[in-house]
Amino acid sequence: MERPRMVLETRDLTKQFGGVVAVNELNYAVEEGELRCLIGTNGAGKTTLFNLVTGALKPTSGEVYFRGVNITGLSPHQICRMGIGRKFQSPNIFQELSVSDNIRVAAQGKSGFLGLALHTYDETFEDQLPPLLKSIRLYEMKDLRASSLSHGQQQWLEIGMVLANHPSLLLLDEPTAGMTMAETRETVGLIRDISAGMTTIVIEHDIGFVREIAETVTVMYRGRILAEGRLDEVERDEMVRDVYLGRQRE
Amino acid sequence: MNLHSVTRSIQKLASSVPKLTQASVGIGRLGRISLVTLLVLPLAVAFPLMVGRFQVGLMVKFLIFAMFALSLDLLWGYGGILSLGHAGFFGLGAYATALVLIHFDGPGATYLGLLAGMIVPALLAALLGYFLFYGRVGGMYFAIITLVVSTVLNQMVITFIEFTGGLNGLYPIPPLTIYIPGLFDLEITGAAPLYYSMLICLVLFFLFCRKTVNSGFGRLTRAIKDNETRVEYFGYNLANGKIAVFCLSCALAGLAGGLYAPAIGFISPDLLGIAMTTEVLVWVAVGGKGTLTGAILGALLVNLIAFFLSGQLVNLWYLIMGMFLVAIVIFRPKGIMGYLRE
């Protein structure tokens, strides 16, 4: 049987902060088209893994491969240009810019500074702007300053910005953090729509949310993979119950 | 008549109402802008007819200062990069242009001089920016290094007397000439011609800056000021972007300096000094950083007030000026234009 093509793969990836090993000889792989959830307790190394993949941190040892290319040690903008898009944990947007301008800045990302300085803004993108704004439920707010949006709307805006940047692998770090119940429900639909066309990895704490969206779940614990598989399988795992989900009384 | 079609046309009419209001709002905004232009422009054009030669000569200087303020606003107000050595680049441009004009006396010397006045500061900015921005030096550390660089430039100008005239400065500097091959070679001398040519230069400066800040490049500049990290994770090379903004701003500062040298006819090391840097920061802060009209307004207003006060209250004016500036920073931190916009 032919091995399916891996979009992302880490080989013995390790990151040490002083005496703390945040990610410990991690071998993690995600296939093309997957929607993968990454769960685990605080300090399990989930966000550190994202930081290592996107170039925010340099690993102590080990390698990261993106579509077979070794991207270890590249800078964030180089990694982004190869097609990895990232949404940060708390909304990381341009507060002073309008909602539309936030998306525009993101969309132009790969044209580079010189391209921007020499050419005027590519008007063809303006046609793509309204449908994108509608898909993230922010069309009516397109001219508002981003800082005037609610927390949940800011989260959506950042997701929209990352999409406008056209990645082929999407990393979402707690996309529903701080959202109301209604917003979370809408986000489930949004992420389902997005992941239909794109390999997506989602870090999430909310097990209800994970149950809604995920096919495969990876549980991290102390920088390693504790369990991996379908959510119902993972939930039955004794170790996972012990460290993460909590034991149910018989 | 078909009732259905009537309803439809009514619906059409109703849906076009918001569009109509939008259109009138658009005209309203345009009207406000042209109203300001209508008031200010005739005043600016008639200015030399209303006052004496001395005042016109002073205004020439202030118009050039307004261009200098625009260049700083681009870097500080839009890019969020504070430079404490911007006068160094202004003065460098002035000296580069002056030296070309003094040593090269051929047709088109003005063009060559102004080009040198832009390129020399831009190259220095590129070199500095390369090491500082790739080395991730930002904020106050960057500001302090620019301060040191301008101090070094100031000392160099004082030291290399054969070239720069040292503390005595350079004088006389040949005038600006507009040269068109085969047509004319026109020297711009006298207060009024200089005034009008600098007014035109300021308008061009303003239009160029406005086009820049409204372009994709300008939008990105504001994005960098807002959130550097996020910019990087969209595939932008952050260091290159900052170098580009810094170079552009320093080239414009140098061009303003390059116009200053032949227009005023005399330059000295003071132009690169800390006092000059402080002044341009004050003009932009008072006018409102991040607004182009604010930079111009601040430069003109502060200089005019300082001029009148120094004439009326020989001893007290520095004190009054200082208190005025402190009051602006405390009560109107966004400057005059920032306040008017709100």
Interface residues (C-beta under 8 A of the other chain):
Chain A: T54 S75 P76 H77 C80 R81 G85 R86 F88 N92 I93 F94 Q95 E96 L97 D101 R104 V105 A106 Q108 G109 K110 G112 F113 L114 L116 A117 H119 T120 Y121 M161 N165
Chain B: S215 G216 F217 R219 L220 R222 A223 K225 D226 N227 T229 R230 V231 E232 Y233 F234 G235 Y236 N237 L238 N240 G241 A244
